[in-house]
Amino acid sequence: MRIRVVDALPDGVAEDWRGRSAKKKFRVTAALVDRFAALSEDSSPLHVSDAAARSLGFQGRVVHGLLLASLVSGLVGTELPGERGVLQNVDLAFRNPCYLDDEVTAQVWVADVIESVRTLIVKVRVEREDGTLLVTGTFRSGLRERA
């Protein structure tokens, strides 16, 4: 596959992107966390042992922050900007722990467009169903031109 780079977005394209958003709800199951722990080789007791997590003052096993980030990445890669996006930078803050069986909503929206380098500034927010803020941050995604 060949990616063609152009100098800037065509007139009006920035306004087409600005303000677009996408949202997805998902439940974080023990099976999902176990698969992520195996894939990432992060078997910290905080993530894999309920007793160990409780001994550290948590309510139970804590979901990997990067598991939440990867689910957001999937939303960015499939919906906003989707197949035209090329991830350039990720800056996330993990605000509160996420626990097994939490239902969370990931929301992303285009906050700005840097036309000269064909880059979208995508804001991220992940919250638990009770409204507790789990993750905030920013993704930068380049836009490649369709072949």
N, C-alpha and C positions, 0 to 999 in steps of 0.2 A: 504494500500500500504506500502510496506517495502522498505526502501532505504538501499542499501548495500554500505558501505564505504570501499574504498581500499586505500592503502598507497600512491600510486602515479599513474600517467598516464602511460599506456604502452609505450614502446619506440616508438618514431616517432609521437605520437599523438599530442604533443605540436605543432610540425611543421604543422600538419594538420589544427590546429585552427588559428595559428598566421597569421594575414593579412586578414582573412575572414571579409566580410562586408555585410551590409544590408542597404537598403534605402527605405523610404516610403514618398510619398507626401500626404498631406491632407489639406482640407480647414476647417478653424475654424469658424463654424457658430454660430449664436446667439442661436440657439436651443441647440447646444452642450454645450456652456458656461452656458446656463440656467439650463440644466440637471446636469452639474457638480456642479454648485452653490447649487442646491437642495440636491444633494448627499453628498457634503462635508459640507453643512450647512454654507458655506462662502458666505454670501450675502452682503459683503462689497459693499458700493455704487460705489467704483472704478470698480467693476466687473459687477454690474447690472444696473447702471444708467449712461447713456451717459452724461447727464448734470453734474453729480457729477464728473465724470472722467475729463471732459473738464475744470471744475472749478479748478482742480488740475494741469492743464497744459498739459494733455494728449490729443491726437487726438480724443479720444472716449473711449468707454468701453475697459478696459484692460483685456485680457484673463488671467485666473489664471495660474501662473507658474507651479503649480502642475498638472494642466490639461495637459500641454505640457509634463511634466515628465511622466504622466500616459500613454500618447500615445507612448512615447519612451519605456516605460516598456512593452507595448503590442508588440512592435517590437522585443525587447529583448526576451520576453517570447514565441513568436511564430516563430521567424526566426533565431535569433542569440543570444545565443546558442539554443534557442527553447526549446522543451519539456525536454531536459536533464538539463536545467539550474535551479539553485536555487539561487535566488537573495540574496546577502549577504550585500551589501553596495551600497549606492548611494551618490554621491557628485556632485552637479550641481550648476552652477552659471548662474543667469538670467541676460543677458547682455543688452537687450533692450526690450521694451514692444512689445507684440503681440496684435493685434487688431482684432475685429470681421471681418470676411470674408478674413483675410489674408490666402494666400496659403503658407504653410510651408513644408519644407523637413526636415525630421529627418534622420540622418545617424549615424550608429554605426559601429565600427570596432574593431577587437581584436588587441590590442596593445601589449599585453604580456600574457604569460601563466606562472603561478606559479605551476609547476608540482607537487611539494611535497604535496600541499594541494588541488590539482585539481581545481584551480581557474583561471578564465579568467579575464583579465583586459580589459574592453570594454570602448572605448572612445565614447563620444556622441557629436554631433553637430546638432543643429536645426537652420535653417535660413529661413528667409522670401524669397519669390520668387525674390525680388530685390537684394538679397545677404546680407541683413542686418542680422548680427549674433544675435540670440535670446537666445540660451542656449548652454553652453559647459559643459563638465564634464566627469565623470567616473562612470561606474557601475562595481561592482565586482560580478561575478557569479560563484558559484561552479558548478561542473559538476557531476551529479549523473550517476551511471552506469545503463545501460538498464537492466531491469529484465529478 
